[in-house]
Amino acid sequence: MRARPLLLLSIAVAASFMSGLTAHASPVCIKERTPFAFSEDSVRWTMSIAPGSDCIQGLRWSYMQIFNVSVVSGPSWGQLAVVGSGFRYSAGNETPGADKFTLVISGKSRHHRGTSILEVEVNPQ
């Protein structure tokens, strides 16, 4: 029975340590966010981000389900990770200029299934 309090204590210590490693996400990094419709459509978003910052952005609108998000072409300067039904873009500390990446999103919007292509243009702040 003594192992349970020790386990809880070790989880609390790990959580307090990890809180010091939080990312610095830009509060409003997506400047232009046009909805996509899963109708084999293609939309463009514009992002503005400071060097050394992260942009964490969900892709789901209230009336849709997202089944899969995949990277078609990754960024040249920053790092991109698909996180659930969204993405996280991390700008390098010294961003040399504009960047871009493309995602394919598949899912269901109300009653029809399909895919959409999302092209994101990244501009340094």
Rosetta constraint file for C-alpha pairs under 8 A:
AtomPair CA 1 CA 5 HARMONIC 7.97 0.50
AtomPair CA 2 CA 6 HARMONIC 6.77 0.50
AtomPair CA 3 CA 7 HARMONIC 6.08 0.50
AtomPair CA 4 CA 8 HARMONIC 6.26 0.50
AtomPair CA 5 CA 9 HARMONIC 6.10 0.50
AtomPair CA 6 CA 10 HARMONIC 6.13 0.50
AtomPair CA 7 CA 11 HARMONIC 6.23 0.50
AtomPair CA 8 CA 12 HARMONIC 6.23 0.50
AtomPair CA 9 CA 13 HARMONIC 6.23 0.50
AtomPair CA 10 CA 14 HARMONIC 6.11 0.50
AtomPair CA 11 CA 15 HARMONIC 6.06 0.50
AtomPair CA 12 CA 16 HARMONIC 6.21 0.50
AtomPair CA 13 CA 17 HARMONIC 6.24 0.50
AtomPair CA 14 CA 18 HARMONIC 6.10 0.50
AtomPair CA 15 CA 19 HARMONIC 6.18 0.50
AtomPair CA 16 CA 20 HARMONIC 7.13 0.50
AtomPair CA 17 CA 21 HARMONIC 7.41 0.50
AtomPair CA 18 CA 22 HARMONIC 7.12 0.50
AtomPair CA 23 CA 53 HARMONIC 7.66 0.50
AtomPair CA 23 CA 54 HARMONIC 6.87 0.50
AtomPair CA 24 CA 53 HARMONIC 5.54 0.50
AtomPair CA 24 CA 54 HARMONIC 6.03 0.50
AtomPair CA 25 CA 53 HARMONIC 5.65 0.50
AtomPair CA 25 CA 54 HARMONIC 4.41 0.50
AtomPair CA 25 CA 55 HARMONIC 5.40 0.50
AtomPair CA 25 CA 56 HARMONIC 6.70 0.50
AtomPair CA 26 CA 49 HARMONIC 6.69 0.50
AtomPair CA 26 CA 50 HARMONIC 7.71 0.50
AtomPair CA 26 CA 53 HARMONIC 6.29 0.50
AtomPair CA 26 CA 54 HARMONIC 6.03 0.50
AtomPair CA 26 CA 55 HARMONIC 5.60 0.50
AtomPair CA 26 CA 56 HARMONIC 7.91 0.50
AtomPair CA 27 CA 55 HARMONIC 7.92 0.50
AtomPair CA 29 CA 47 HARMONIC 5.36 0.50
AtomPair CA 29 CA 48 HARMONIC 5.24 0.50
AtomPair CA 29 CA 49 HARMONIC 5.84 0.50
AtomPair CA 29 CA 55 HARMONIC 5.98 0.50
AtomPair CA 30 CA 45 HARMONIC 7.05 0.50
AtomPair CA 30 CA 46 HARMONIC 5.87 0.50
AtomPair CA 30 CA 47 HARMONIC 4.36 0.50
AtomPair CA 30 CA 48 HARMONIC 6.47 0.50
AtomPair CA 30 CA 57 HARMONIC 7.95 0.50
AtomPair CA 31 CA 45 HARMONIC 7.40 0.50
AtomPair CA 31 CA 46 HARMONIC 5.49 0.50
AtomPair CA 31 CA 47 HARMONIC 5.54 0.50
AtomPair CA 31 CA 48 HARMONIC 6.76 0.50
AtomPair CA 32 CA 44 HARMONIC 8.00 0.50
AtomPair CA 32 CA 45 HARMONIC 5.25 0.50
AtomPair CA 32 CA 46 HARMONIC 5.14 0.50
AtomPair CA 32 CA 47 HARMONIC 7.31 0.50
AtomPair CA 33 CA 44 HARMONIC 7.54 0.50
AtomPair CA 33 CA 45 HARMONIC 5.17 0.50
AtomPair CA 33 CA 46 HARMONIC 7.15 0.50
AtomPair CA 34 CA 43 HARMONIC 6.56 0.50
AtomPair CA 34 CA 44 HARMONIC 7.00 0.50
AtomPair CA 34 CA 45 HARMONIC 6.64 0.50
AtomPair CA 35 CA 43 HARMONIC 7.51 0.50
AtomPair CA 35 CA 61 HARMONIC 7.89 0.50
AtomPair CA 36 CA 41 HARMONIC 6.84 0.50
AtomPair CA 36 CA 42 HARMONIC 7.26 0.50
AtomPair CA 36 CA 43 HARMONIC 6.34 0.50
AtomPair CA 36 CA 116 HARMONIC 6.39 0.50
AtomPair CA 36 CA 118 HARMONIC 7.97 0.50
AtomPair CA 37 CA 41 HARMONIC 6.75 0.50
AtomPair CA 37 CA 109 HARMONIC 6.58 0.50
AtomPair CA 37 CA 115 HARMONIC 7.94 0.50
AtomPair CA 37 CA 116 HARMONIC 6.81 0.50
AtomPair CA 38 CA 105 HARMONIC 7.78 0.50
AtomPair CA 38 CA 106 HARMONIC 6.76 0.50
AtomPair CA 38 CA 107 HARMONIC 6.64 0.50
AtomPair CA 38 CA 108 HARMONIC 6.77 0.50
AtomPair CA 38 CA 109 HARMONIC 6.52 0.50
AtomPair CA 38 CA 112 HARMONIC 7.78 0.50
AtomPair CA 38 CA 113 HARMONIC 6.40 0.50
AtomPair CA 38 CA 114 HARMONIC 4.42 0.50
AtomPair CA 38 CA 115 HARMONIC 4.39 0.50
AtomPair CA 38 CA 116 HARMONIC 4.90 0.50
AtomPair CA 39 CA 113 HARMONIC 7.78 0.50
AtomPair CA 39 CA 114 HARMONIC 5.57 0.50
AtomPair CA 39 CA 115 HARMONIC 6.14 0.50
AtomPair CA 39 CA 116 HARMONIC 6.48 0.50
AtomPair CA 40 CA 114 HARMONIC 6.37 0.50
AtomPair CA 40 CA 115 HARMONIC 5.16 0.50
AtomPair CA 40 CA 116 HARMONIC 5.11 0.50
AtomPair CA 40 CA 117 HARMONIC 7.38 0.50
AtomPair CA 41 CA 115 HARMONIC 7.30 0.50
AtomPair CA 41 CA 116 HARMONIC 5.00 0.50
AtomPair CA 41 CA 117 HARMONIC 6.32 0.50
AtomPair CA 42 CA 116 HARMONIC 5.70 0.50
AtomPair CA 42 CA 117 HARMONIC 4.57 0.50
AtomPair CA 42 CA 118 HARMONIC 5.94 0.50
AtomPair CA 42 CA 119 HARMONIC 7.56 0.50
AtomPair CA 43 CA 116 HARMONIC 7.70 0.50
AtomPair CA 43 CA 117 HARMONIC 6.37 0.50
AtomPair CA 43 CA 118 HARMONIC 5.21 0.50
AtomPair CA 43 CA 119 HARMONIC 6.31 0.50
AtomPair CA 44 CA 118 HARMONIC 5.86 0.50
AtomPair CA 44 CA 119 HARMONIC 4.76 0.50
AtomPair CA 44 CA 120 HARMONIC 5.77 0.50
AtomPair CA 44 CA 121 HARMONIC 7.46 0.50
AtomPair CA 45 CA 118 HARMONIC 7.29 0.50
AtomPair CA 45 CA 119 HARMONIC 6.26 0.50
AtomPair CA 45 CA 120 HARMONIC 4.78 0.50
AtomPair CA 45 CA 121 HARMONIC 6.31 0.50
AtomPair CA 46 CA 120 HARMONIC 5.72 0.50
AtomPair CA 46 CA 121 HARMONIC 4.90 0.50
AtomPair CA 46 CA 122 HARMONIC 6.11 0.50
AtomPair CA 46 CA 123 HARMONIC 7.54 0.50
AtomPair CA 47 CA 120 HARMONIC 6.90 0.50
AtomPair CA 47 CA 121 HARMONIC 6.01 0.50
AtomPair CA 47 CA 122 HARMONIC 4.72 0.50
AtomPair CA 47 CA 123 HARMONIC 6.04 0.50
AtomPair CA 48 CA 122 HARMONIC 5.88 0.50
AtomPair CA 48 CA 123 HARMONIC 4.82 0.50
AtomPair CA 48 CA 124 HARMONIC 5.64 0.50
AtomPair CA 48 CA 125 HARMONIC 5.83 0.50
AtomPair CA 49 CA 53 HARMONIC 6.56 0.50
AtomPair CA 49 CA 54 HARMONIC 7.48 0.50
AtomPair CA 49 CA 55 HARMONIC 7.22 0.50
AtomPair CA 49 CA 91 HARMONIC 7.23 0.50
AtomPair CA 49 CA 122 HARMONIC 7.23 0.50
AtomPair CA 49 CA 123 HARMONIC 6.48 0.50
AtomPair CA 49 CA 124 HARMONIC 5.19 0.50
AtomPair CA 49 CA 125 HARMONIC 5.33 0.50
AtomPair CA 50 CA 91 HARMONIC 7.24 0.50
AtomPair CA 50 CA 124 HARMONIC 5.64 0.50
AtomPair CA 50 CA 125 HARMONIC 4.78 0.50
AtomPair CA 51 CA 91 HARMONIC 5.44 0.50
AtomPair CA 51 CA 92 HARMONIC 5.68 0.50
AtomPair CA 51 CA 93 HARMONIC 4.75 0.50
AtomPair CA 51 CA 94 HARMONIC 5.80 0.50
AtomPair CA 51 CA 95 HARMONIC 5.74 0.50
AtomPair CA 51 CA 124 HARMONIC 6.87 0.50
AtomPair CA 51 CA 125 HARMONIC 7.47 0.50
AtomPair CA 52 CA 90 HARMONIC 7.05 0.50
AtomPair CA 52 CA 91 HARMONIC 5.27 0.50
AtomPair CA 52 CA 92 HARMONIC 5.07 0.50
AtomPair CA 52 CA 93 HARMONIC 4.13 0.50
AtomPair CA 52 CA 94 HARMONIC 7.30 0.50
AtomPair CA 53 CA 90 HARMONIC 5.98 0.50
AtomPair CA 53 CA 91 HARMONIC 5.62 0.50
AtomPair CA 53 CA 92 HARMONIC 7.58 0.50
AtomPair CA 53 CA 93 HARMONIC 7.84 0.50
AtomPair CA 54 CA 88 HARMONIC 6.68 0.50
AtomPair CA 54 CA 89 HARMONIC 5.58 0.50
AtomPair CA 54 CA 90 HARMONIC 4.34 0.50
AtomPair CA 54 CA 91 HARMONIC 6.25 0.50
AtomPair CA 55 CA 88 HARMONIC 5.54 0.50
AtomPair CA 55 CA 89 HARMONIC 5.13 0.50
AtomPair CA 55 CA 90 HARMONIC 6.45 0.50
AtomPair CA 56 CA 86 HARMONIC 7.48 0.50
AtomPair CA 56 CA 87 HARMONIC 5.92 0.50
AtomPair CA 56 CA 88 HARMONIC 4.43 0.50
AtomPair CA 56 CA 89 HARMONIC 6.57 0.50
AtomPair CA 57 CA 86 HARMONIC 5.51 0.50
AtomPair CA 57 CA 87 HARMONIC 5.51 0.50
AtomPair CA 57 CA 88 HARMONIC 6.42 0.50
AtomPair CA 58 CA 85 HARMONIC 6.08 0.50
AtomPair CA 58 CA 86 HARMONIC 4.02 0.50
AtomPair CA 58 CA 87 HARMONIC 6.51 0.50
AtomPair CA 59 CA 85 HARMONIC 5.86 0.50
AtomPair CA 59 CA 86 HARMONIC 5.01 0.50
AtomPair CA 59 CA 87 HARMONIC 7.84 0.50
AtomPair CA 60 CA 64 HARMONIC 6.36 0.50
AtomPair CA 60 CA 65 HARMONIC 6.81 0.50
AtomPair CA 60 CA 66 HARMONIC 6.55 0.50
AtomPair CA 60 CA 85 HARMONIC 6.55 0.50
AtomPair CA 60 CA 86 HARMONIC 7.55 0.50
AtomPair CA 63 CA 109 HARMONIC 6.25 0.50
AtomPair CA 63 CA 110 HARMONIC 6.06 0.50
AtomPair CA 64 CA 107 HARMONIC 7.25 0.50
AtomPair CA 64 CA 108 HARMONIC 5.61 0.50
AtomPair CA 64 CA 109 HARMONIC 4.41 0.50
AtomPair CA 64 CA 110 HARMONIC 6.05 0.50
AtomPair CA 65 CA 107 HARMONIC 5.47 0.50
AtomPair CA 65 CA 108 HARMONIC 5.17 0.50
AtomPair CA 65 CA 109 HARMONIC 6.55 0.50
AtomPair CA 66 CA 85 HARMONIC 6.26 0.50
AtomPair CA 66 CA 105 HARMONIC 7.12 0.50
AtomPair CA 66 CA 106 HARMONIC 6.03 0.50
AtomPair CA 66 CA 107 HARMONIC 4.24 0.50
AtomPair CA 66 CA 108 HARMONIC 6.49 0.50
AtomPair CA 67 CA 85 HARMONIC 7.88 0.50
AtomPair CA 67 CA 105 HARMONIC 7.71 0.50
AtomPair CA 67 CA 106 HARMONIC 5.61 0.50
AtomPair CA 67 CA 107 HARMONIC 4.78 0.50
AtomPair CA 67 CA 108 HARMONIC 7.72 0.50
AtomPair CA 68 CA 85 HARMONIC 7.26 0.50
AtomPair CA 68 CA 105 HARMONIC 5.84 0.50
AtomPair CA 68 CA 106 HARMONIC 5.24 0.50
AtomPair CA 68 CA 107 HARMONIC 6.81 0.50
AtomPair CA 69 CA 82 HARMONIC 6.93 0.50
AtomPair CA 69 CA 84 HARMONIC 7.88 0.50
AtomPair CA 69 CA 85 HARMONIC 6.57 0.50
AtomPair CA 69 CA 86 HARMONIC 7.58 0.50
AtomPair CA 69 CA 103 HARMONIC 6.71 0.50
AtomPair CA 69 CA 104 HARMONIC 5.80 0.50
AtomPair CA 69 CA 105 HARMONIC 4.62 0.50
AtomPair CA 69 CA 106 HARMONIC 6.56 0.50
AtomPair CA 70 CA 82 HARMONIC 7.23 0.50
AtomPair CA 70 CA 103 HARMONIC 5.60 0.50
AtomPair CA 70 CA 104 HARMONIC 5.37 0.50
AtomPair CA 70 CA 105 HARMONIC 6.64 0.50
AtomPair CA 71 CA 82 HARMONIC 7.82 0.50
AtomPair CA 71 CA 101 HARMONIC 7.82 0.50
AtomPair CA 71 CA 102 HARMONIC 6.14 0.50
AtomPair CA 71 CA 103 HARMONIC 4.58 0.50
AtomPair CA 71 CA 104 HARMONIC 6.41 0.50
AtomPair CA 72 CA 101 HARMONIC 7.69 0.50
AtomPair CA 72 CA 102 HARMONIC 5.37 0.50
AtomPair CA 72 CA 103 HARMONIC 5.37 0.50
AtomPair CA 72 CA 104 HARMONIC 6.56 0.50
AtomPair CA 73 CA 101 HARMONIC 5.46 0.50
AtomPair CA 73 CA 102 HARMONIC 5.17 0.50
AtomPair CA 73 CA 103 HARMONIC 7.18 0.50
AtomPair CA 74 CA 79 HARMONIC 7.89 0.50
AtomPair CA 74 CA 80 HARMONIC 6.81 0.50
AtomPair CA 74 CA 100 HARMONIC 7.38 0.50
AtomPair CA 74 CA 101 HARMONIC 4.83 0.50
AtomPair CA 74 CA 102 HARMONIC 6.59 0.50
AtomPair CA 75 CA 79 HARMONIC 6.54 0.50
AtomPair CA 75 CA 80 HARMONIC 6.90 0.50
AtomPair CA 75 CA 99 HARMONIC 5.98 0.50
AtomPair CA 75 CA 100 HARMONIC 5.27 0.50
AtomPair CA 75 CA 101 HARMONIC 4.87 0.50
AtomPair CA 76 CA 99 HARMONIC 6.18 0.50
AtomPair CA 76 CA 100 HARMONIC 7.23 0.50
AtomPair CA 77 CA 91 HARMONIC 7.22 0.50
AtomPair CA 77 CA 92 HARMONIC 6.93 0.50
AtomPair CA 77 CA 95 HARMONIC 6.71 0.50
AtomPair CA 77 CA 96 HARMONIC 7.47 0.50
AtomPair CA 77 CA 99 HARMONIC 6.37 0.50
AtomPair CA 78 CA 89 HARMONIC 6.77 0.50
AtomPair CA 78 CA 90 HARMONIC 5.50 0.50
AtomPair CA 78 CA 91 HARMONIC 4.55 0.50
AtomPair CA 78 CA 92 HARMONIC 5.57 0.50
AtomPair CA 78 CA 95 HARMONIC 7.65 0.50
AtomPair CA 78 CA 99 HARMONIC 7.43 0.50
AtomPair CA 79 CA 89 HARMONIC 5.69 0.50
AtomPair CA 79 CA 90 HARMONIC 5.10 0.50
AtomPair CA 79 CA 91 HARMONIC 6.66 0.50
AtomPair CA 79 CA 92 HARMONIC 7.82 0.50
AtomPair CA 80 CA 87 HARMONIC 7.02 0.50
AtomPair CA 80 CA 88 HARMONIC 5.75 0.50
AtomPair CA 80 CA 89 HARMONIC 4.60 0.50
AtomPair CA 80 CA 90 HARMONIC 6.46 0.50
AtomPair CA 81 CA 87 HARMONIC 5.64 0.50
AtomPair CA 81 CA 88 HARMONIC 5.24 0.50
AtomPair CA 81 CA 89 HARMONIC 6.60 0.50
AtomPair CA 82 CA 86 HARMONIC 5.99 0.50
AtomPair CA 82 CA 87 HARMONIC 4.39 0.50
AtomPair CA 82 CA 88 HARMONIC 6.44 0.50
AtomPair CA 83 CA 87 HARMONIC 5.07 0.50
AtomPair CA 83 CA 88 HARMONIC 6.77 0.50
AtomPair CA 91 CA 95 HARMONIC 6.53 0.50
AtomPair CA 95 CA 124 HARMONIC 7.06 0.50
AtomPair CA 97 CA 123 HARMONIC 7.02 0.50
AtomPair CA 97 CA 124 HARMONIC 6.36 0.50
AtomPair CA 98 CA 121 HARMONIC 7.36 0.50
AtomPair CA 98 CA 122 HARMONIC 5.53 0.50
AtomPair CA 98 CA 123 HARMONIC 4.79 0.50
AtomPair CA 98 CA 124 HARMONIC 6.29 0.50
AtomPair CA 99 CA 121 HARMONIC 6.11 0.50
AtomPair CA 99 CA 122 HARMONIC 4.84 0.50
AtomPair CA 99 CA 123 HARMONIC 6.64 0.50
AtomPair CA 100 CA 119 HARMONIC 7.26 0.50
AtomPair CA 100 CA 120 HARMONIC 5.50 0.50
AtomPair CA 100 CA 121 HARMONIC 4.49 0.50
AtomPair CA 100 CA 122 HARMONIC 5.46 0.50
AtomPair CA 101 CA 119 HARMONIC 5.98 0.50
AtomPair CA 101 CA 120 HARMONIC 5.46 0.50
AtomPair CA 101 CA 121 HARMONIC 6.88 0.50
AtomPair CA 102 CA 117 HARMONIC 7.05 0.50
AtomPair CA 102 CA 118 HARMONIC 5.62 0.50
AtomPair CA 102 CA 119 HARMONIC 4.44 0.50
AtomPair CA 102 CA 120 HARMONIC 6.21 0.50
AtomPair CA 103 CA 117 HARMONIC 5.83 0.50
AtomPair CA 103 CA 118 HARMONIC 5.11 0.50
AtomPair CA 103 CA 119 HARMONIC 6.50 0.50
AtomPair CA 104 CA 115 HARMONIC 6.80 0.50
AtomPair CA 104 CA 116 HARMONIC 5.81 0.50
AtomPair CA 104 CA 117 HARMONIC 4.64 0.50
AtomPair CA 104 CA 118 HARMONIC 6.25 0.50
AtomPair CA 105 CA 115 HARMONIC 5.48 0.50
AtomPair CA 105 CA 116 HARMONIC 5.28 0.50
AtomPair CA 105 CA 117 HARMONIC 6.32 0.50
AtomPair CA 105 CA 118 HARMONIC 7.45 0.50
AtomPair CA 106 CA 113 HARMONIC 7.61 0.50
AtomPair CA 106 CA 114 HARMONIC 5.76 0.50
AtomPair CA 106 CA 115 HARMONIC 4.23 0.50
AtomPair CA 106 CA 116 HARMONIC 6.47 0.50
AtomPair CA 107 CA 113 HARMONIC 5.66 0.50
AtomPair CA 107 CA 114 HARMONIC 5.84 0.50
AtomPair CA 107 CA 115 HARMONIC 6.39 0.50
AtomPair CA 108 CA 112 HARMONIC 5.61 0.50
AtomPair CA 108 CA 113 HARMONIC 4.21 0.50
AtomPair CA 108 CA 114 HARMONIC 6.38 0.50
AtomPair CA 109 CA 113 HARMONIC 6.38 0.50
